[in-house]
Amino acid sequence: MRKVMIALALIGAASPAVAQVVTREAKTADYEFSYAYPAAAARIGGLKAWFDADRARIQAKAARDGAAGRRDAKQSGFPYNRYSFDKTWKVVTDTPRFLSLSGNSYSLTGGAHGSPASHELVWDKAVGRRLDPKAVFTSLPALQTAIRTDYCARLKAEQVKRNQGDLSLMNACPPLKDLTMLLGSTNGRAIDRIGLIADPYVAGSYAEGAYEVTLPVTRAILGTVKPEYRGAFAVRG
């Protein structure tokens, strides 16, 4: 099974504890399936329950889709290539307030190529609940204004590099709502950088792959963090 992993510059070297994972796998005539998450997350009851529910939901869909795909192939007289589904979570950073995780998934359902995707998740230790990283900010428009100039400039530089300077091939700078956001830290004490991932087709063609840009937390960005979370962030530089 092909696994698509996005290289996250903001993760840093994983400790031995972080490297340990909980993996669930299945293989039938209809589908192949794998789901993995860090042992560090498995030790948090509420988070483990969410991962297990997410895994069960995705596996049930994989079983349904795979069975339907095999029936369709048989009826059409074509050989069936078993569907495959993979999702892996990794720790981005673990600060006193937040456990931040990134997810990568890949599904192959008989098309010309598979479908990779990135995912975002934060566990708020102070209240014991899961958060969308974007929910720690006052609003997406406010954060968009704070990051747009820097983000779009960095993205364009990478687009130019991948497309060998051909401006006609470049997508416009995507809105924040279309990006996966990862909260990161350089010191493990506070969130001081933000990773933004544009999956294939969001900022470029499938062949270009995902685009990742990491931004330092600036005073402008800090100003868009909700007051109840501001103490968990720090300006970098």
Secondary structure, DSSP 8 states (H G I E B T S, - for coil): --------TTT----HHHH-EEEEEEE-SSEEEEEEEEHHHHTSHHHHHHHHHHHHHHHHHHHHHHHHHHHHHHHHT-----EEEEEEEEEEEE-SSEEEEEEEEEEE-SSSS-EEEEEEEEEETTTTEEE-GGGGBS-HHHHHHHHHHHHHHHHHHHHHHHTTT-GGG------GGGSEEEEE-SSSSSB-EEEEEE-TTTSS-GGG--EEEEEE--HHHHTTB-TTTGGGB----
